[in-house]
Structure formats: C-alpha cells, structure tokens
Amino acid sequence: MKNQQKKRFVLVIAVFAAFAIAPAANAMHIMEGYLPIRFCIAWGVICVPFLIMGFFSIRNKLQENPKNITILAMSGAFIFVISSLKIPSVTGSCSHMTGTGLGAILFGPGAVSILGVIVLIFQAILLAHGGLTSLGANTFSMAVAGPFLSYGIYKLCRKCRVNRRVSVFLAAAFGDLFTYCVTSIQLAVAYPSENGGILASAGKFLTVFAPTQLPLAVVEGLLTMIIMITLENYARSELKNVGYLEN
C-alpha cells in the first residue's frame, strides 16, 4: 500500500472517529452491573477457548506475512468506530452496528475475538459503552457468535458461487443481526419472563431493538461491501496476502 493510499485510509478512519465520539448512552452492549455475577463469570469462561484460538490465529497470520498487520489494524479500527456509533431507537434505547463482519471475512472468526475484546475494553473504559463486568457476555455476542456466522455465510456463499460483493454484504448484515439475537438470549436467560420463561423474554428483547437494528444491519452490510471494494482498488496486494483474493 503506497503512502498516499495509507493517508486516505487514515483520513477515512479519522472521519468515522469524529462521529464516534458521543456522550454515553444506554446501547445494545449489556451495560455495567446489569447481569448477575454468575452469568458474568459463566460468559467469561465460555469466551476463553475462543480467545486462545484467536491469539494463535493472529500469531500465525503475522508469521506468514508481517505486512498483514496493516489490514488487521484497519479491521480493528473499523470495529471500534462503527460499533461506537450509537443510534437512538424508537423504543427509547439505542442500537449500533458491530463491524465484525469485515475482520471475520479477512482473517476468520478467531482473530476477530481478540479484536473484539480489545475494542470492548476500550469502549467500556473510555466511552462507558458496555461494561467490564459484562465483558464476557458482550464478547461472546459481538466478537464470537456474530463473526462465526459472518464467516460461515461468506464461505457458504463463495462455495455456491455467489458474487463476492453480495457474499460480503450478506455475511456482514446477518452477522450483525445474529449478534443481537444472541444478546437478547443472554438477557432472557438472566431475566426470564414470569409468563413464558426464556423464550418469551427473548422475544421481548428482540422486539425492542428490531425497529432500528434491521435497517442498521443493511447499512453495515453496505458499508462493509464499500470498504471491500475500496481495498480491492487500493490494496490488492494486502488482500492477496491475507487470502481474500487469489494470487
């Protein structure tokens, strides 16, 4: 990637970051202190194997080609910026995009678990977005479940010879939606409905965020596709290094 091209990427990230700096609000990340401690611990333990897998995945990618760190860092910045943009919901709460589909497509879901947990820690500390006690639950929904589905959808679409850009759109959009489905289930397990149990409670949580999350998923799919098109035009060698494009 040439110096001029790198400057363009930095400029894009800077513009996104300017919009990302916003007052704290209740967003779809599970907030600090909301989950009972036993659930905080349980979700944290569940995430450990994925984080270990992610560590080795990133290490292997960087050993294969140290230049992969450029695209890896950009993927992490994209997650941080796009998931910090909190959109008011008609229900009085907030929703946001996740940005994890990009990294999952380029590096696999394991690597995104590491990128995601780093982003969530910084957001909890700097933006009061999410929380440290709910870090395990938020990591599983946004940095594990969503990326795994995005990666699976992308690979399935490519195996079925679906257009590459359409594959990227579908992977990013459905990965976003799945993150919120998992979060709703997490909340429902912690706070089941007295009339209907976990399923009824999950349905209520999904209903709360559906009005804004459905269009946001479409927007995330389009944004991810645009980023990929930009990379194909200005960073083809880097995409070949990570295996996105055939050499």
PETAUR-V385490 format. One record per residue. N is the residue number from 1. SS is DSSP state (H for helix, E for strand, C for the rest). PSI is psi in degrees with one decimal (NA if undefined). BURIAL is + if it has 16 or more other C-alpha atoms within 10 Angstrom, else -. Layout:
N;SS;PSI;BURIAL / N;SS;PSI;BURIAL
This chain:
1;C;124.8;- / 2;C;163.2;- / 3;H;-41.2;- / 4;H;-39.2;- / 5;H;-38.7;- / 6;H;-39.2;- / 7;H;-36.0;- / 8;H;-41.8;- / 9;H;-42.1;+ / 10;H;-40.0;- / 11;H;-43.1;- / 12;H;-46.2;- / 13;H;-39.0;+ / 14;H;-40.2;- / 15;H;-45.2;- / 16;H;-42.0;+ / 17;H;-35.3;+ / 18;H;-38.1;- / 19;H;-21.4;- / 20;H;-22.4;+ / 21;C;104.6;- / 22;C;159.4;- / 23;C;151.3;- / 24;C;143.6;- / 25;C;162.7;+ / 26;C;113.5;+ / 27;C;-177.1;+ / 28;C;-19.4;+ / 29;C;138.5;+ / 30;C;125.4;+ / 31;C;165.9;+ / 32;C;129.6;- / 33;C;3.2;- / 34;C;-35.5;- / 35;C;142.1;+ / 36;C;148.6;- / 37;H;-35.2;- / 38;H;-33.5;- / 39;H;-35.9;+ / 40;H;-45.4;+ / 41;H;-44.0;+ / 42;H;-46.7;- / 43;H;-33.1;+ / 44;H;-43.0;+ / 45;H;-40.6;- / 46;H;-33.6;- / 47;H;-21.9;+ / 48;H;-49.7;- / 49;H;-37.1;- / 50;H;-36.3;+ / 51;H;-38.8;+ / 52;H;-44.8;- / 53;H;-40.6;+ / 54;H;-39.4;+ / 55;H;-48.6;+ / 56;H;-32.2;- / 57;H;-46.1;+ / 58;H;-42.0;+ / 59;H;-42.8;- / 60;H;-40.7;- / 61;H;-41.1;+ / 62;H;-29.8;- / 63;H;-35.7;- / 64;H;-43.2;- / 65;C;107.9;- / 66;C;-24.3;- / 67;C;-13.7;+ / 68;H;-17.3;+ / 69;H;-25.9;- / 70;H;-51.1;- / 71;H;-35.2;+ / 72;H;-45.4;+ / 73;H;-38.8;- / 74;H;-38.7;+ / 75;H;-41.3;+ / 76;H;-40.6;+ / 77;H;-38.1;+ / 78;H;-42.9;+ / 79;H;-46.9;+ / 80;H;-48.6;+ / 81;H;-50.4;+ / 82;H;-30.2;+ / 83;H;-5.7;+ / 84;H;-10.7;+ / 85;C;101.4;+ / 86;C;122.5;+ / 87;E;121.5;+ / 88;E;137.4;- / 89;C;154.6;+ / 90;C;-15.5;- / 91;C;-3.7;- / 92;C;-7.1;- / 93;C;-163.1;+ / 94;E;154.4;+ / 95;E;167.2;+ / 96;C;161.6;+ / 97;C;170.5;+ / 98;C;-39.0;+ / 99;C;4.7;+ / 100;H;-16.8;+ / 101;H;-36.5;+ / 102;H;-52.0;+ / 103;H;-36.8;+ / 104;H;-39.6;+ / 105;H;-40.7;+ / 106;H;-39.0;+ / 107;H;-5.1;+ / 108;C;160.1;+ / 109;H;-28.5;+ / 110;H;-47.0;+ / 111;H;-35.1;+ / 112;H;-26.2;+ / 113;H;-37.9;+ / 114;H;-46.5;+ / 115;H;-42.8;+ / 116;H;-43.9;+ / 117;H;-34.4;+ / 118;H;-44.9;- / 119;H;-45.2;+ / 120;H;-35.8;+ / 121;H;-46.7;+ / 122;H;-40.1;+ / 123;H;-39.4;+ / 124;H;-39.6;+ / 125;H;-43.2;- / 126;H;-31.9;- / 127;C;0.0;+ / 128;C;38.0;+ / 129;C;106.5;+ / 130;C;-144.6;+ / 131;C;163.8;+ / 132;C;-35.7;+ / 133;C;-30.7;+ / 134;C;13.8;+ / 135;H;-42.8;+ / 136;H;-45.3;+ / 137;H;-44.3;+ / 138;H;-36.7;+ / 139;H;-43.2;+ / 140;H;-44.2;+ / 141;H;-45.8;+ / 142;H;-35.4;+ / 143;H;-5.7;+ / 144;H;-63.8;+ / 145;H;-52.6;+ / 146;H;-50.6;+ / 147;H;-38.3;+ / 148;H;-40.9;+ / 149;H;-42.7;+ / 150;H;-46.5;+ / 151;H;-43.7;+ / 152;H;-43.0;+ / 153;H;-42.1;+ / 154;H;-46.7;+ / 155;H;-39.5;+ / 156;H;-44.2;- / 157;H;-41.4;+ / 158;H;-35.7;- / 159;H;-31.4;- / 160;C;9.1;- / 161;C;33.0;- / 162;C;145.8;- / 163;C;137.5;- / 164;H;-43.8;- / 165;H;-36.7;+ / 166;H;-38.6;- / 167;H;-42.4;+ / 168;H;-44.9;+ / 169;H;-49.3;+ / 170;H;-41.1;+ / 171;H;-46.7;+ / 172;H;-42.6;+ / 173;H;-47.4;+ / 174;H;-30.5;+ / 175;H;-39.9;+ / 176;H;-50.0;+ / 177;H;-39.2;+ / 178;H;-33.5;+ / 179;H;-43.2;+ / 180;H;-28.6;+ / 181;H;-43.8;+ / 182;H;-41.3;+ / 183;H;-41.2;+ / 184;H;-39.2;+ / 185;H;-40.4;+ / 186;H;-44.5;+ / 187;H;-37.8;+ / 188;H;-38.2;+ / 189;H;-38.9;+ / 190;H;-33.1;+ / 191;C;72.0;- / 192;C;150.1;+ / 193;E;143.6;+ / 194;C;-29.0;- / 195;C;87.3;- / 196;C;-13.6;- / 197;H;-148.9;- / 198;H;-43.7;+ / 199;H;-43.2;+ / 200;H;-41.1;- / 201;H;-42.6;+ / 202;H;-40.4;+ / 203;H;-38.5;- / 204;H;-43.4;- / 205;H;-41.2;+ / 206;H;-38.4;+ / 207;H;-35.8;- / 208;H;-41.4;+ / 209;H;-10.9;+ / 210;H;-42.4;+ / 211;H;-34.6;- / 212;H;-29.8;+ / 213;H;-33.3;+ / 214;H;-51.7;- / 215;H;-32.4;- / 216;H;-35.7;+ / 217;H;-40.4;+ / 218;H;-43.5;+ / 219;H;-42.5;+ / 220;H;-40.2;+ / 221;H;-42.7;+ / 222;H;-43.6;+ / 223;H;-43.7;+ / 224;H;-39.6;+ / 225;H;-40.1;+ / 226;H;-41.1;- / 227;H;-43.0;- / 228;H;-40.8;+ / 229;H;-40.9;- / 230;H;-43.5;- / 231;H;-37.7;+ / 232;H;-31.1;+ / 233;H;-34.4;- / 234;H;-9.0;+ / 235;C;47.0;+ / 236;H;-40.0;+ / 237;H;-39.4;- / 238;H;-38.4;+ / 239;H;-32.8;+ / 240;H;-35.8;- / 241;H;-37.7;+ / 242;H;-5.0;+ / 243;C;5.8;- / 244;C;-40.2;- / 245;C;145.4;- / 246;C;140.9;- / 247;C;NA;-
